[in-house]
Amino acid sequence: MSFSNLYPVTTSVRRLSDLSGLWNFKFDPDGLGKKEKWTQGLPSPMTMPVPASFADIFTDKKSREYTGDFWYEKEIYIPGEWRDMEVGLRFEGAAHRATVYVNGTKAGSHEGGFLPFTVIISKSVAFDAPNLISVQVNNELREDCLPVGRTAELADGSKMAKGYFDFFNYSGLIRPVKLVALPKKHITDYSLTYSLIDKCAEVNYSVTANHKNGFRVSAAIYDESGNLSGEAEGKEGSIYISNVRLWEVHNAYLYKFVFKIIDGETVIDEYTDQIGIRTFEIDGHDFLLNGKPIYMKGFGKHEESESSGRGLNPSVLKRDFELMKWIGANSFRTAHYPHSEETLRLADREGIMVVDEVAAVGLMASTLNFFDASQGPQTRFFQKETTAKLLERHLQQLKELILRDKNRACVVAWCVANEPETTDDESRPYFETVFAKARALDPQHRPLTFTSLMTATPDKCKCADLCDFISLNRYYGWYVFGGNEITAAENIFRQELAGWTGRIPDKPFVFSEYGADTASGIHKLPSVMWSEEYQTEYLNMCHRVFDSLPFVRGEQVWAFADFQTGEGIMRVDGNKKGIFTRSRQPKAAAHLLKERWEGLPLRFKSEEE
Ligand code: GCB
């Protein structure tokens, strides 16, 4: 019998308890945990907050960089009132893989640190009595797992994560852990699609449950004042809402959807969600939100902050949305992994569009991919013996991502990979499979893209035509022809873009990354690279290029805020391309972008203009 992995809510029949707080914690460098039965109690544990990444909590380097197995543990009581229910433990993110034990017995495991999973624990728990939850987590990087990298062994025998990507390998129980109690027969999933006719919305829904017969399904939609907007009966159906209030950018309207399964007169399960009704599609070069052209303005954004690492930090999250609204952004890409469900729910509430990215990053065998991107070594990444297994995991995580986020109004597109080595011939069959899978999975048929590496120029990229819109990560004026050579950068940038017009003449283009490292507080007249003055000059150059091209429909600057990376000669305590500092204060470039983005018409560049 399958168990619901839907975002947990409390309703007339569903119960929920958040297990956030301080947990027991212990590193297991020698793999003793299982042999010594740590599942029956961790010997001499320390305390660790959940949700959080452990790395920045510590004051010593070995612990910060720890790579391998580590354990979390918590004792919980399960209410006796839940005896007749199905009880599950839901992990919103255990990076990068986890095995869960309850009272010493294995309850389940999961691969992929940025997507939720639920393990059923009803049969292994004691009610109204203490129960021990133990979680063995592992944060090693491999070439057949997402995100991609390798794990090196150092001279002292310790392991070190070597990501093929430019962000710190933060790990741990990075998102909330929740105890959920559901009726034995319950709703496992629901899907929504819409069509808009004048002021009326046709909402098509389908509901699945973990049992097939002996119940009926009801669906109802309420407006924000609590008035019933429409209802229907059946596992699948349509509800018509006249005078619909659509979900718009910066003006989100969320309806309350209520799904019930009913046996006779008894409600056996009830699930509710806040949902925005909107359409999003591509017409020629235009993105159409609710049928109207829209230009994407915003960021590539990591989900991380000081001390918590990749751990969900609601205050930072809310501050980020306030900054996005302040600066006039209307969108961001969840670089380079699925962000938390809380983030997407906030984007729904605040009316910010999201390009939702799976953790397919590092699909190029390099530990300095941001540098190699401009140098162009061929690593034949898709010809390795790990490719088949990697593809399997990539497809699995794409499936879990689309299942998790398919009903979110904010999600307007899927990004199936960041900067894969699409100059490799073998990337073509790989991505044909990935795109076909994503197309089959999304009931709303959102547009698909991947972000393109600088070396994947129009003459060399084997996969661009698979995309519904082209996302270019371009750093002319930073990694090549920086500083005093910025005029040459602009010329070569324009040359490359002219090539794209010939290769893909009929699709929208978005600059999904462009940026310049900038140490906040460094001022220089005339500018030098790394100064705040250079960041603004660089952005002005890029914007001049974008504005002169008729097919550009979006700019998502890299990055929203400075962020932590691994150590190396290319980074000064992390990547400094943030428009905001890591403590979320504006650099000079933020004021430039605010002026630009607030001034751009909503339909900027549209052929209808
Ligand atoms: C990229 C990567 C991003 C890096 C960025 C940079 O192309 O997608 O993860 O952080 O460049 O700053 O080099």
Residues whose N, C-alpha, C, O or C-beta is under 5 A from the ligand:
A	BS01	GCB	D166 F370 N473
